[in-house]
Amino acid sequence: MFDLEQNIKSWCDYFRARGALTETDILELENHLRDQIDDLRQSGLSEEEAFIISVKRLGSVSRIAEEFSKVNTDSFWKHLLLDLDPAAKARSRREVFLVIFLALLAGTAAKIPTLFGAELGSITYVKNLSFYVLPFISLWLVLKRGGSAKLMWTLGAVFAAACAIVNLYPSYGPKHTETLTAIHLPILLWLVTGTAYMGKDWRHTEARMDFLRFTGESVIYGSLLTLGLMVLTMFTMMIFQSIAIDMEWFAENYLLVFGGSAVALLTVYLVEAKKSIVENFAPILAKIFSPLFFLTLTAFLGVMVVTGRSPFAERDFLIGFDLMLVLVLGMVLYTISARNLHDSQTTFDYLNVALITAAVIVDTAALWAILHRLSEHGITPNKLAALGENVLLLVNLVALLVLYVRYFLAQIDFKRIEAWQTRYLNIYAVWLAIVAFIFPLVFRFQ
């Protein structure tokens, strides 16, 4: 059944995602749309007919946004760099101060273990990285997005419980399970942090897809800020070296610790604060990198077949290709999240299917290699973790492939693909928890 209010909301959200119109302009257009619909309804049309005709009369979103940005170029960039409304400026200043304060708290939390003899690069320190930053990110997101006090305390309890468990566990050589915990725990706790972003809507497909998009944009912004921090660190060491002062100790013990914490908090602040502008980059980035990932995977498969060489016999190469598959899946999810539900089938949908197909072939070969190594060398924590992750990835990719085919055959709409993928995040969360908390028990903390 046609839902008029939901369709009007989706139409307005489409404008917001384009990033060229202000909220005032969008509300004005919404009023025009509603007036048009009311007039057409009075003439005897149904809600659905009135909505479709009114949208066509107002023109396409992309054309309106494009024309607006042409005549408001200066305003566009000003909105990107600062808020012009006095109330918005005051609110923005408060948020910036809060981000700086939380970054200092995160840096202090990351520095405390070193006061008790923990080395920055040790496995114990790395295992706890999540607890130095993510609780403060969660707190900021709850405050920023108007989350409840119950949510804030619940997240605090989850972080505290996880921290207590992983640090009460003993660790014996060769420390495989502790290393696995250090790798899997941050991803699990990032999904937990997602509930701070989604709030009470965390069960809904739209909210989860927004969080996936937020994650992708955070990776992009975080990478840029990290590069900036690296340049700042090298520049600091270089200029002081010119006057015979060694600043390496300061860079390693303070600049990287507090700077890294600041990068994490600033990343989520920038993505959330400039959401309407940032979201406009998602479709562009997806269209650039999807073909590059597909070409890379295709070239790899072609060379592997022609030369008869397989990298999967080597453990280190196998781990590398598992990470590559995770990256490819992330690219696929980012492309899906950047796609608008109102768009018809495009070339990039077919390109995404080609990328998924190539990834399925690679994952199948990697899975066969893991099973072969298990049969020859027995079960170890690393092999079992790799096996589980490859199975989950393969199921994920094959299911996406099947759903895409059904979408091309007009058997389902694209929203079904999003709904299935966001529900599958629960499976990943369960497996991550098993590896982080159950594996150490099963393998006796070795």
TORROMAR-316115 format. One record per residue (C-alpha): residue in three letters; chain; y, z, x negated. Coordinates in steps of 0.5 Angstrom, whole numbers. Each point is the difference from the previous one (the first is absolute). Layout:
N
> resn | chain | Y | Z | X
> ALA | A | Y | Z | X
...
This chain:
446
> resn | chain | Y | Z | X
> MET | A | 0 | 0 | 0
> PHE | A | 7 | -2 | -3
> ASP | A | 4 | 6 | -2
> LEU | A | 7 | -2 | 0
> GLU | A | 3 | 6 | -4
> GLN | A | -5 | 0 | -5
> ASN | A | 2 | -8 | -1
> ILE | A | 7 | 2 | 0
> LYS | A | -1 | 5 | -5
> SER | A | -4 | -4 | -5
> TRP | A | 5 | -6 | 1
> CYS | A | 5 | 5 | -3
> ASP | A | -4 | 3 | -5
> TYR | A | -1 | -7 | -3
> PHE | A | 7 | -1 | 0
> ARG | A | 0 | 7 | -4
> ALA | A | -5 | -3 | -5
> ARG | A | 4 | -6 | -2
> GLY | A | 6 | 5 | -2
> ALA | A | 6 | -4 | 1
> LEU | A | 2 | 3 | 6
> THR | A | 3 | 7 | 1
> GLU | A | -3 | 5 | 5
> THR | A | 7 | -1 | 4
> ASP | A | -1 | -8 | 0
> ILE | A | -8 | 1 | 2
> LEU | A | 2 | 5 | 6
> GLU | A | 5 | -5 | 2
> LEU | A | -5 | -6 | 0
> GLU | A | -5 | 4 | 4
> ASN | A | 6 | 1 | 6
> HIS | A | 1 | -7 | 0
> LEU | A | -8 | -1 | 1
> ARG | A | -1 | 5 | 5
> ASP | A | 6 | -3 | 4
> GLN | A | -3 | -7 | -1
> ILE | A | -7 | 3 | 3
> ASP | A | 3 | 4 | 6
> ASP | A | 4 | -7 | 2
> LEU | A | -7 | -4 | 0
> ARG | A | -4 | 6 | 3
> GLN | A | 5 | -1 | 6
> SER | A | -1 | -7 | 0
> GLY | A | -7 | 1 | 2
> LEU | A | -3 | 0 | -7
> SER | A | -6 | 5 | -3
> GLU | A | 2 | 4 | -5
> GLU | A | -4 | -4 | -5
> GLU | A | 3 | -6 | 2
> ALA | A | 7 | 3 | 0
> PHE | A | -1 | 3 | -7
> ILE | A | -3 | -7 | -3
> ILE | A | 6 | -4 | 2
> SER | A | 5 | 5 | -2
> VAL | A | -2 | 1 | -7
> LYS | A | 0 | -8 | 0
> ARG | A | 7 | 0 | 2
> LEU | A | 2 | 5 | -5
> GLY | A | -3 | -4 | -6
> SER | A | -5 | 2 | -5
> VAL | A | 1 | 6 | -4
> SER | A | 0 | -4 | -7
> ARG | A | 6 | -4 | 2
> ILE | A | 4 | 5 | 3
> ALA | A | -1 | 5 | -6
> GLU | A | 1 | -6 | -5
> GLU | A | 7 | -2 | 4
> PHE | A | 2 | 7 | 0
> SER | A | -2 | 1 | -8
> LYS | A | 4 | -6 | -2
> VAL | A | 7 | 2 | 4
> ASN | A | -1 | 8 | -2
> THR | A | -3 | -1 | -8
> ASP | A | 5 | 5 | -2
> SER | A | -2 | 5 | 5
> PHE | A | -8 | -1 | -1
> TRP | A | 1 | 2 | -7
> LYS | A | 4 | 6 | 1
> HIS | A | -5 | 2 | 5
> LEU | A | -5 | -1 | -5
> LEU | A | 3 | 5 | -5
> LEU | A | 4 | 5 | 4
> ASP | A | 1 | 2 | 7
> LEU | A | 7 | -1 | 3
> ASP | A | 0 | 4 | 6
> PRO | A | 3 | 7 | -2
> ALA | A | -6 | 4 | 4
> ALA | A | -5 | -4 | -4
> LYS | A | 3 | 1 | -7
> ALA | A | 0 | 7 | 1
> ARG | A | -7 | 0 | 3
> SER | A | -2 | -4 | -6
> ARG | A | 3 | 4 | -5
> ARG | A | -4 | 6 | 3
> GLU | A | -6 | -4 | -1
> VAL | A | 2 | -2 | -7
> PHE | A | 1 | 8 | -2
> LEU | A | -7 | 2 | 3
> VAL | A | -3 | -6 | -4
> ILE | A | 3 | 3 | -6
> PHE | A | -2 | 7 | 1
> LEU | A | -7 | -2 | 2
> ALA | A | -1 | -4 | -6
> LEU | A | 2 | 6 | -5
> LEU | A | -5 | 4 | 4
> ALA | A | -5 | -5 | -1
> GLY | A | 2 | -1 | -7
> THR | A | -1 | 8 | -1
> ALA | A | -6 | 0 | 3
> ALA | A | -3 | -5 | -5
> LYS | A | 3 | 4 | -5
> ILE | A | -3 | 6 | 1
> PRO | A | -7 | -1 | -2
> THR | A | 2 | -2 | -7
> LEU | A | 3 | 7 | -1
> PHE | A | -7 | 3 | 1
> GLY | A | -3 | -5 | -5
> ALA | A | -2 | -6 | 4
> GLU | A | 1 | -7 | -4
> LEU | A | 4 | -5 | 4
> GLY | A | -6 | -5 | -1
> SER | A | -5 | 4 | 1
> ILE | A | -5 | -1 | 6
> THR | A | 1 | 7 | 3
> TYR | A | 8 | -2 | 0
> VAL | A | -1 | -7 | 3
> LYS | A | -5 | 3 | 5
> ASN | A | 6 | 4 | 3
> LEU | A | 5 | -6 | 0
> SER | A | 0 | -1 | 7
> PHE | A | 2 | 8 | 1
> TYR | A | 6 | -1 | -4
> VAL | A | 3 | -5 | 4
> LEU | A | -3 | -2 | 7
> PRO | A | 1 | 7 | 3
> PHE | A | 8 | -2 | -1
> ILE | A | -1 | -7 | 2
> SER | A | -3 | 3 | 7
> LEU | A | 5 | 5 | 1
> TRP | A | 6 | -5 | -1
> LEU | A | -4 | -5 | 5
> VAL | A | -1 | 5 | 5
> LEU | A | 8 | 2 | 0
> LYS | A | 2 | -7 | -1
> ARG | A | -4 | -2 | 6
> GLY | A | 1 | 6 | 5
> GLY | A | -7 | 3 | -1
> SER | A | -2 | 6 | 3
> ALA | A | -1 | 7 | -4
> LYS | A | -7 | 0 | 2
> LEU | A | -1 | -7 | -3
> MET | A | 3 | 3 | -7
> TRP | A | -4 | 6 | 0
> THR | A | -6 | -3 | 1
> LEU | A | 1 | -5 | -5
> GLY | A | 2 | 6 | -5
> ALA | A | -7 | 3 | 2
> VAL | A | -4 | -6 | -2
> PHE | A | 4 | -1 | -6
> ALA | A | -1 | 7 | -2
> ALA | A | -8 | 0 | 2
> ALA | A | -1 | -6 | -4
> CYS | A | 4 | 3 | -6
> ALA | A | -4 | 6 | 0
> ILE | A | -7 | -4 | 1
> VAL | A | 1 | -5 | -6
> ASN | A | 2 | 6 | -5
> LEU | A | -5 | 5 | 2
> TYR | A | -5 | -5 | -1
> PRO | A | -3 | 1 | -7
> SER | A | -1 | -6 | -5
> TYR | A | -5 | -2 | -5
> GLY | A | -1 | -6 | -5
> PRO | A | 0 | -6 | 1
> LYS | A | 5 | 2 | 6
> HIS | A | -2 | -6 | 4
> THR | A | 1 | 3 | 6
> GLU | A | 7 | 3 | -2
> THR | A | 2 | -7 | -2
> LEU | A | -2 | -3 | 7
> THR | A | 4 | 6 | 3
> ALA | A | 6 | -2 | -4
> ILE | A | 0 | -7 | 2
> HIS | A | -2 | 1 | 8
> LEU | A | 4 | 6 | 2
> PRO | A | 7 | -3 | -1
> ILE | A | -2 | -6 | 5
> LEU | A | -3 | 5 | 5
> LEU | A | 6 | 4 | 0
> TRP | A | 5 | -6 | 0
> LEU | A | -4 | -1 | 7
> VAL | A | 1 | 7 | 2
> THR | A | 8 | -1 | -2
> GLY | A | 0 | -6 | 5
> THR | A | -1 | 5 | 6
> ALA | A | 7 | 3 | -2
> TYR | A | 3 | -7 | 0
> MET | A | -4 | -2 | 7
> GLY | A | 1 | 7 | 3
> LYS | A | -3 | 1 | 7
> ASP | A | -2 | -8 | 0
> TRP | A | -5 | 0 | -6
> ARG | A | -5 | -2 | 5
> HIS | A | 3 | -6 | 2
> THR | A | -1 | -7 | -3
> GLU | A | 8 | -2 | 0
> ALA | A | 1 | 7 | -4
> ARG | A | -5 | -1 | -5
> MET | A | 2 | -7 | -1
> ASP | A | 7 | 2 | -2
> PHE | A | -3 | 5 | -5
> LEU | A | -4 | -6 | -3
> ARG | A | 6 | -4 | -1
> PHE | A | 4 | 7 | -2
> THR | A | -5 | 1 | -5
> GLY | A | 0 | -8 | -3
> GLU | A | 8 | 1 | 0
> SER | A | -1 | 6 | -4
> VAL | A | -4 | -3 | -5
> ILE | A | 5 | -5 | -1
> TYR | A | 6 | 5 | -1
> GLY | A | -4 | 5 | -4
> SER | A | -2 | -6 | -5
> LEU | A | 7 | -2 | -1
> LEU | A | 3 | 7 | 0
> THR | A | -6 | 2 | -5
> LEU | A | 2 | -6 | -5
> GLY | A | 7 | 3 | 1
> LEU | A | -2 | 7 | -3
> MET | A | -4 | -3 | -5
> VAL | A | 6 | -4 | -3
> LEU | A | 4 | 6 | 1
> THR | A | -5 | 4 | -4
> MET | A | 0 | -5 | -6
> PHE | A | 7 | -1 | 0
> THR | A | 1 | 8 | -1
> MET | A | -5 | 0 | -5
> MET | A | 3 | -6 | -4
> ILE | A | 7 | 2 | 0
> PHE | A | -1 | 7 | -2
> GLN | A | -5 | -3 | -5
> SER | A | 6 | -3 | -3
> ILE | A | 3 | 6 | -2
> ALA | A | -6 | 3 | -3
> ILE | A | -2 | 4 | 6
> ASP | A | -7 | 0 | 3
> MET | A | 0 | 0 | 8
> GLU | A | -7 | -1 | 1
> TRP | A | -2 | 7 | 2
> PHE | A | 6 | 0 | 5
> ALA | A | -2 | -7 | 3
> GLU | A | -7 | 3 | 0
> ASN | A | 1 | 7 | 3
> TYR | A | 6 | -1 | 4
> LEU | A | 2 | -7 | 1
> LEU | A | -6 | -3 | 3
> VAL | A | -2 | 6 | 4
> PHE | A | 6 | 1 | 4
> GLY | A | 2 | -7 | -1
> GLY | A | -7 | -2 | 3
> SER | A | 1 | 5 | 6
> ALA | A | 7 | -3 | 1
> VAL | A | -3 | -7 | 1
> ALA | A | -5 | 2 | 5
> LEU | A | 5 | 3 | 4
> LEU | A | 5 | -5 | -1
> THR | A | -5 | -5 | 2
> VAL | A | -2 | 2 | 7
> TYR | A | 8 | 2 | 1
> LEU | A | 2 | -7 | -1
> VAL | A | -6 | -3 | 4
> GLU | A | 2 | 4 | 6
> ALA | A | 7 | 0 | -1
> LYS | A | 1 | -7 | 0
> LYS | A | -6 | -2 | 4
> SER | A | 3 | -6 | 4
> ILE | A | 2 | -3 | -6
> VAL | A | -6 | 1 | -4
> GLU | A | -5 | -2 | 5
> ASN | A | 3 | -7 | 0
> PHE | A | -3 | -1 | -7
> ALA | A | -7 | 1 | 2
> PRO | A | -1 | -7 | 3
> ILE | A | 3 | -3 | -6
> LEU | A | -4 | 4 | -5
> ALA | A | -7 | -1 | 4
> LYS | A | 1 | -7 | 0
> ILE | A | 2 | 0 | -8
> PHE | A | -6 | 4 | -2
> SER | A | -6 | -2 | 5
> PRO | A | 0 | -7 | -3
> LEU | A | 0 | 3 | -7
> PHE | A | -6 | 5 | 1
> PHE | A | -4 | -6 | 3
> LEU | A | 1 | -5 | -5
> THR | A | -2 | 6 | -5
> LEU | A | -6 | 2 | 3
> THR | A | -2 | -7 | 1
> ALA | A | 1 | -2 | -7
> PHE | A | -4 | 6 | -2
> LEU | A | -6 | -2 | 4
> GLY | A | 0 | -7 | -2
> VAL | A | 0 | 2 | -7
> MET | A | -5 | 5 | 1
> VAL | A | -5 | -5 | 3
> VAL | A | 2 | -6 | -5
> THR | A | -1 | 4 | -6
> GLY | A | -6 | 4 | 3
> ARG | A | 3 | 7 | -3
> SER | A | 0 | 6 | 4
> PRO | A | 5 | 6 | -1
> PHE | A | -4 | 5 | 4
> ALA | A | -5 | 1 | -5
> GLU | A | 5 | 5 | -3
> ARG | A | 2 | 6 | 3
> ASP | A | 8 | 0 | -2
> PHE | A | 0 | -7 | 2
> LEU | A | -3 | 2 | 7
> ILE | A | 5 | 6 | 1
> GLY | A | 6 | -5 | -2
> PHE | A | -3 | -5 | 6
> ASP | A | -1 | 6 | 5
> LEU | A | 8 | 1 | -1
> MET | A | 1 | -7 | 0
> LEU | A | -3 | 0 | 7
> VAL | A | 4 | 6 | 2
> LEU | A | 6 | -4 | -2
> VAL | A | -2 | -6 | 4
> LEU | A | -2 | 4 | 6
> GLY | A | 7 | 3 | 0
> MET | A | 3 | -7 | -1
> VAL | A | -3 | -2 | 6
> LEU | A | 2 | 6 | 4
> TYR | A | 7 | 0 | -2
> THR | A | 0 | -8 | 2
> ILE | A | -3 | 3 | 7
> SER | A | 5 | 5 | 1
> ALA | A | 6 | -5 | -2
> ARG | A | -2 | -5 | 6
> ASN | A | 3 | 1 | 6
> LEU | A | -4 | 0 | 6
> HIS | A | 4 | -5 | 4
> ASP | A | -1 | -5 | -5
> SER | A | -5 | -6 | 1
> GLN | A | -6 | -2 | -5
> THR | A | 3 | -2 | -6
> THR | A | -2 | -3 | -7
> PHE | A | 0 | 7 | -3
> ASP | A | -5 | 3 | 5
> TYR | A | -5 | -5 | -3
> LEU | A | 2 | 1 | -7
> ASN | A | -1 | 8 | 2
> VAL | A | -7 | -2 | 2
> ALA | A | -1 | -4 | -6
> LEU | A | 2 | 6 | -4
> ILE | A | -5 | 4 | 4
> THR | A | -6 | -5 | -1
> ALA | A | 1 | 0 | -8
> ALA | A | 1 | 8 | 0
> VAL | A | -7 | 0 | 4
> ILE | A | -3 | -4 | -5
> VAL | A | 2 | 4 | -6
> ASP | A | -2 | 6 | 4
> THR | A | -7 | -2 | 1
> ALA | A | -1 | -2 | -7
> ALA | A | 3 | 7 | -2
> LEU | A | -4 | 4 | 5
> TRP | A | -7 | -4 | -3
> ALA | A | 2 | 2 | -7
> ILE | A | 1 | 7 | 2
> LEU | A | -7 | 1 | 4
> HIS | A | -3 | -4 | -7
> ARG | A | 3 | 6 | -4
> LEU | A | -2 | 5 | 5
> SER | A | -7 | -2 | -1
> GLU | A | 0 | -1 | -7
> HIS | A | 4 | 6 | -2
> GLY | A | -1 | 5 | 6
> ILE | A | 5 | 3 | 4
> THR | A | 7 | 3 | -3
> PRO | A | 6 | 3 | 4
> ASN | A | 4 | -6 | -3
> LYS | A | -5 | -5 | 2
> LEU | A | -1 | 3 | 7
> ALA | A | 7 | 0 | 1
> ALA | A | 1 | -7 | -2
> LEU | A | -6 | -2 | 5
> GLY | A | 3 | 3 | 6
> GLU | A | 7 | -3 | -1
> ASN | A | -3 | -7 | -1
> VAL | A | -4 | 1 | 6
> LEU | A | 7 | 2 | 4
> LEU | A | 4 | -5 | -3
> LEU | A | -5 | -5 | 2
> VAL | A | -1 | 2 | 7
> ASN | A | 8 | 0 | 1
> LEU | A | 0 | -7 | -3
> VAL | A | -5 | -3 | 4
> ALA | A | 2 | 3 | 6
> LEU | A | 7 | -2 | -1
> LEU | A | -3 | -7 | -1
> VAL | A | -4 | 0 | 7
> LEU | A | 7 | 2 | 3
> TYR | A | 4 | -5 | -3
> VAL | A | -5 | -5 | 2
> ARG | A | 0 | 2 | 7
> TYR | A | 7 | 0 | 0
> PHE | A | 1 | -7 | -2
> LEU | A | -5 | -2 | 6
> ALA | A | 5 | 4 | 5
> GLN | A | -6 | 5 | 2
> ILE | A | 5 | 6 | -2
> ASP | A | 7 | 1 | -2
> PHE | A | 3 | 2 | -7
> LYS | A | 1 | 7 | 3
> ARG | A | -8 | 1 | 0
> ILE | A | 0 | -1 | -8
> GLU | A | 6 | 5 | -1
> ALA | A | -4 | 5 | 5
> TRP | A | -7 | -1 | -4
> GLN | A | 3 | 1 | -7
> THR | A | 5 | 6 | 2
> ARG | A | -7 | 4 | 3
> TYR | A | -4 | -2 | -7
> LEU | A | 5 | 4 | -4
> ASN | A | -3 | 6 | 3
> ILE | A | -7 | -2 | -3
> TYR | A | 4 | -1 | -7
> ALA | A | 3 | 7 | 1
> VAL | A | -7 | 3 | 1
> TRP | A | -3 | -3 | -6
> LEU | A | 6 | 2 | -4
> ALA | A | -1 | 7 | 2
> ILE | A | -8 | 0 | -1
> VAL | A | 1 | -3 | -8
> ALA | A | 6 | 5 | -1
> PHE | A | -3 | 7 | 3
> ILE | A | -8 | -2 | 1
> PHE | A | -2 | -4 | -6
> PRO | A | 2 | 6 | -5
> LEU | A | -5 | 5 | 4
> VAL | A | -5 | -5 | 1
> PHE | A | 0 | -2 | -8
> ARG | A | 1 | 7 | -2
> PHE | A | 7 | -1 | -2
> GLN | A | -2 | -5 | -6
